[in-house]
């Protein structure tokens, strides 16, 4: 039986679940089966039972489909050629061409900020039901409202360039090659992999794949793939065991749980407001505990707060933040010379 702290940590809001569902159905050309959705999408996967007792979760998914369609977002279904008439084999997707904004419609940063501000005002006012729909729609268009709005810029979600070619290769079971730049390396390294799953974790896309060179599974952050993803001609792979996406997410969750940063944060600062809203963050006075998956990414984020944050531990993370701040100081000194 999960503890109350764990249950609160895993609770996902309706807005976040619907947004994650929209994002997942937009991200696949071939579509996702119900079991794939329930086992991998944020808001469902936390309650998914591998033993098959998911009737309540399936009813939740049916209600969520209706809510998404009510927003004006089209969800298509397609039967599996191998299993006609089998509802469990239906594949769901959102046809991207019908949902994209017209090419001539764009938002300036100021307009995006106003949209986010309006959505926040609606949510805090009497039109709470409508505001939830507006916020979900905005998030699915790429605008991420933040609270409080003053002093915050809207965060735009953009899929990495490697996303589409990897998704195509995964659907076709094609082996791919790409150059991957690991943190601290001056040059990328060529990787040849069989893509098993592309998953969204902590707002970032990851590839879970069989690395042919090392003969083991590896997880790659899509934003670190350099250049084009190319298909290895005539090279395919057998379908992996079911549940690869779930396994990838479980491994990333375990890493996130294991890695904890101890911080000192200036009270009332921008850093204190932002960090307090992160999943799993806890605060006691000026002391903060923060879970993270990628040390390089969290070092970038913490360094951006400047003197508002000091890393107490681990030392490697503290050193990473110091190095970034020293680079900034050096760049400013050279610019002022």
C-alpha positions in Angstrom: 0.0 0.0 0.0 1.6 3.3 -1.1 2.3 5.9 1.6 0.3 9.1 1.6 3.5 11.0 0.5 4.0 8.7 -2.4 0.3 8.9 -3.4 0.4 12.7 -3.4 3.6 12.7 -5.4 2.1 10.5 -8.1 -1.2 12.4 -8.3 -1.6 14.0 -11.7 -4.1 16.8 -12.4 -6.9 16.4 -15.0 -5.3 19.2 -17.1 -1.9 17.5 -17.1 -3.4 14.1 -17.9 -5.4 15.5 -20.9 -2.4 17.5 -22.1 -0.2 14.4 -21.9 -2.8 12.4 -23.8 -3.1 15.0 -26.6 0.7 15.2 -26.8 1.1 11.4 -27.1 -1.6 11.1 -29.8 -0.1 13.9 -31.8 3.4 12.3 -31.5 2.6 9.1 -33.4 1.7 8.7 -37.1 0.6 5.0 -36.7 -1.5 5.6 -33.6 -1.4 4.0 -30.1 -3.5 1.1 -28.8 -5.4 1.5 -25.6 -3.0 -0.6 -23.6 0.0 1.5 -24.9 -1.8 4.6 -23.8 -2.7 3.4 -20.4 0.8 2.0 -19.7 2.9 4.9 -20.9 1.0 8.2 -20.8 1.4 10.5 -17.8 -1.7 10.3 -15.6 -2.6 6.7 -16.6 0.7 4.8 -16.3 0.9 5.6 -12.6 -2.2 3.5 -12.0 -1.7 0.9 -14.7 -1.9 -2.8 -13.6 0.2 -5.2 -15.6 -2.1 -8.0 -14.4 -4.9 -6.6 -16.6 -7.3 -5.2 -13.9 -7.7 -1.8 -15.6 -11.4 -1.5 -16.1 -11.6 1.7 -14.1 -8.7 3.2 -16.0 -10.3 2.3 -19.3 -13.5 4.1 -18.3 -11.3 7.1 -17.3 -9.8 7.0 -20.8 -13.2 6.9 -22.5 -14.3 10.0 -20.5 -11.0 11.7 -21.4 -11.5 11.0 -25.1 -14.9 12.8 -24.9 -13.3 15.7 -23.1 -10.6 16.1 -25.6 -13.1 16.0 -28.5 -15.2 18.6 -26.7 -12.1 20.9 -26.9 -12.4 20.6 -30.7 -9.4 18.2 -31.0 -10.1 15.4 -33.4 -9.2 11.8 -32.3 -9.2 9.2 -35.1 -9.5 5.4 -34.6 -8.3 2.8 -37.0 -8.7 -1.0 -36.9 -5.8 -3.3 -36.9 -5.7 -5.2 -40.3 -4.7 -8.3 -38.4 -7.6 -8.1 -35.8 -10.6 -6.5 -37.5 -13.5 -5.9 -35.1 -11.3 -6.2 -32.0 -11.7 -3.0 -29.9 -8.6 -3.8 -27.9 -6.6 -3.6 -31.1 -7.9 -0.2 -32.2 -5.3 2.5 -32.6 -5.9 6.1 -31.6 -4.2 9.2 -33.0 -4.7 12.9 -33.6 -4.3 13.7 -37.3 -1.7 16.5 -37.1 -2.7 18.2 -40.3 -6.3 18.7 -39.1 -5.1 20.1 -35.7 -2.2 22.3 -36.7 -2.7 26.1 -36.8 -2.6 27.5 -40.3 0.8 28.4 -41.5 0.0 32.1 -41.6 -1.2 32.2 -38.0 1.6 32.8 -35.5 2.0 34.3 -32.0 4.6 36.8 -30.9 6.1 36.2 -27.5 4.0 39.1 -26.1 0.8 37.4 -27.5 1.8 34.1 -26.0 2.3 35.7 -22.6 -1.1 37.4 -22.9 -2.8 34.1 -23.7 -1.1 32.5 -20.7 -2.1 35.4 -18.5 -5.7 35.2 -19.7 -5.9 31.5 -19.0 -4.6 32.0 -15.5 -7.1 34.7 -14.8 -9.9 32.5 -16.1 -8.9 29.6 -13.8 -8.8 31.9 -10.7 -12.3 33.4 -11.6 -15.8 31.9 -11.8 -15.3 30.3 -15.2 -13.2 27.5 -13.7 -14.6 24.7 -15.9 -14.0 26.7 -19.1 -10.6 27.8 -17.9 -9.6 24.1 -17.6 -10.5 23.6 -21.2 -8.7 26.7 -22.3 -5.5 25.7 -20.4 -5.5 22.3 -21.9 -6.0 23.7 -25.4 -3.2 26.2 -24.8 -0.8 23.6 -23.6 -1.6 21.3 -26.6 -0.7 24.3 -28.8 2.7 24.6 -27.1 2.0 27.4 -24.6 2.8 26.4 -21.0 1.1 28.8 -18.5 3.1 29.5 -15.3 2.0 30.9 -12.0 2.5 33.6 -10.9 2.6 35.2 -14.3 4.5 38.5 -13.5 8.1 38.0 -14.2 7.6 34.7 -16.0 7.9 34.0 -19.7 5.7 31.3 -21.2 7.5 28.0 -21.8 7.0 26.6 -25.3 7.2 22.9 -25.9 8.9 22.0 -29.1 9.6 18.5 -30.3 13.2 17.7 -31.0 14.3 17.4 -34.6 15.1 13.7 -34.1 11.5 12.9 -32.9 9.9 12.3 -36.3 12.6 10.2 -37.9 13.0 8.0 -34.8 9.2 7.5 -34.6 9.1 6.5 -38.3 12.0 4.1 -37.8 10.3 2.6 -34.6 7.1 2.0 -36.5 8.9 0.3 -39.3 11.4 -1.5 -37.0 14.4 0.0 -38.8 17.9 0.3 -37.4 19.2 3.9 -37.3 22.4 5.8 -36.9 23.0 9.2 -35.3 25.7 11.3 -33.7 25.2 11.7 -30.0 27.0 14.4 -27.9 27.4 13.5 -24.3 28.0 16.2 -21.7 31.7 17.0 -21.2 32.6 15.6 -24.7 34.1 17.9 -27.4 32.8 15.8 -30.2 29.8 13.5 -30.8 30.0 9.8 -31.1 28.2 7.7 -33.8 25.6 5.3 -32.4 23.8 2.5 -34.2 20.6 1.4 -32.4 17.4 -0.4 -32.8 14.7 2.1 -31.5 12.4 0.4 -29.0 10.4 3.3 -27.6 10.3 7.1 -27.6 9.0 8.4 -24.2 8.3 11.8 -22.6 9.8 12.1 -19.1 10.0 15.3 -17.0 9.1 17.3 -20.1 11.9 15.9 -22.3 11.8 13.3 -25.0 14.0 10.2 -24.6 14.9 7.3 -26.9 15.0 3.8 -25.3 17.0 1.6 -27.7 19.2 -1.5 -28.2 22.7 -0.1 -28.8 24.4 -2.5 -31.2 27.9 -1.4 -30.3 27.7 -2.0 -26.6 25.2 -4.9 -26.9 22.8 -3.5 -24.3 19.9 -1.1 -23.8 20.6 2.6 -23.6 18.5 5.7 -23.1 19.3 8.8 -25.2 18.1 12.3 -24.7 16.8 13.5 -28.0 18.1 17.0 -27.5 21.6 15.6 -27.5 21.3 14.0 -30.9 23.4 16.0 -33.3 22.6 16.2 -37.0 20.4 13.8 -38.9 19.0 10.4 -37.9 19.6 8.1 -40.8 18.2 4.6 -41.5 20.7 1.8 -41.9 19.8 0.4 -45.4 18.3 -3.1 -45.3 18.7 -3.4 -41.6 15.6 -4.2 -39.5 15.0 -5.7 -36.1 12.5 -8.1 -34.5 9.8 -6.5 -32.4 10.9 -6.3 -28.8 9.0 -7.7 -25.8 5.8 -5.7 -25.0 6.1 -2.9 -22.5 9.3 -1.3 -23.6 8.0 2.2 -23.2 6.8 1.3 -19.6 10.2 -0.2 -18.8 12.0 3.0 -20.1 9.8 5.2 -18.0 10.3 3.0 -14.9 14.1 3.2 -15.3 13.9 7.0 -15.7 11.6 7.3 -12.7 14.0 5.1 -10.6 17.0 7.4 -11.6 14.9 10.5 -10.7 14.0 9.0 -7.3 17.7 8.0 -6.6 19.3 11.4 -7.4 18.6 14.1 -4.9 20.1 17.6 -4.7 20.3 19.4 -1.3 19.9 23.2 -1.9 19.9 26.4 0.0 17.4 28.8 -1.6 16.8 32.5 -0.9 13.3 32.8 0.6 10.8 34.8 -1.5 13.0 34.7 -4.6 12.1 33.6 -8.1 14.0 30.4 -7.5 12.0 29.6 -4.3 8.7 30.0 -6.2 9.8 27.9 -9.2 11.6 25.1 -7.3 8.7 24.7 -4.9 6.4 23.8 -7.8 8.6 21.0 -9.1 7.4 17.4 -8.7 8.8 15.8 -5.6 10.4 19.0 -4.3 10.3 19.5 -0.5 11.3 22.6 1.5 12.2 23.1 5.2 13.1 26.8 5.8 15.8 27.7 3.3 16.7 24.1 2.7 15.3 22.3 -0.4 15.5 18.7 -1.6 15.1 18.3 -5.3 14.9 15.1 -7.3 16.4 15.1 -10.8 17.2 12.8 -13.7 20.0 14.5 -15.6 22.7 16.3 -13.7 23.8 18.5 -16.6 20.3 19.8 -17.3 19.6 20.5 -13.6 23.0 22.3 -13.3 22.0 24.6 -16.2 18.6 25.3 -14.5 20.1 26.0 -11.1 22.9 28.2 -12.5 20.3 30.4 -14.1 19.1 31.4 -10.7 22.5 32.9 -9.8 23.0 33.8 -6.1 19.4 32.8 -5.2 20.5 29.1 -5.0 23.5 27.3 -3.5 24.0 23.6 -4.0 24.9 21.8 -0.8 25.2 18.3 -2.3 26.1 16.3 -4.2 29.5 17.9 -4.8 29.6 17.0 -8.5 26.4 19.0 -9.1 27.7 21.9 -7.1 30.9 21.9 -9.2 28.8 21.8 -12.4 26.9 24.9 -11.2 30.1 26.7 -10.2 31.6 26.0 -13.6 28.7 27.5 -15.4 28.7 30.6 -13.2 32.4 31.1 -13.7 31.9 30.9 -17.5 29.2 33.6 -17.3 31.4 35.8 -15.1 34.4 35.3 -17.5 32.3 36.1 -20.6 31.0 39.3 -18.9 34.6 40.3 -17.9 35.8 39.8 -21.5 32.9 41.7 -22.9 33.5 44.7 -20.6 37.2 44.8 -21.3 
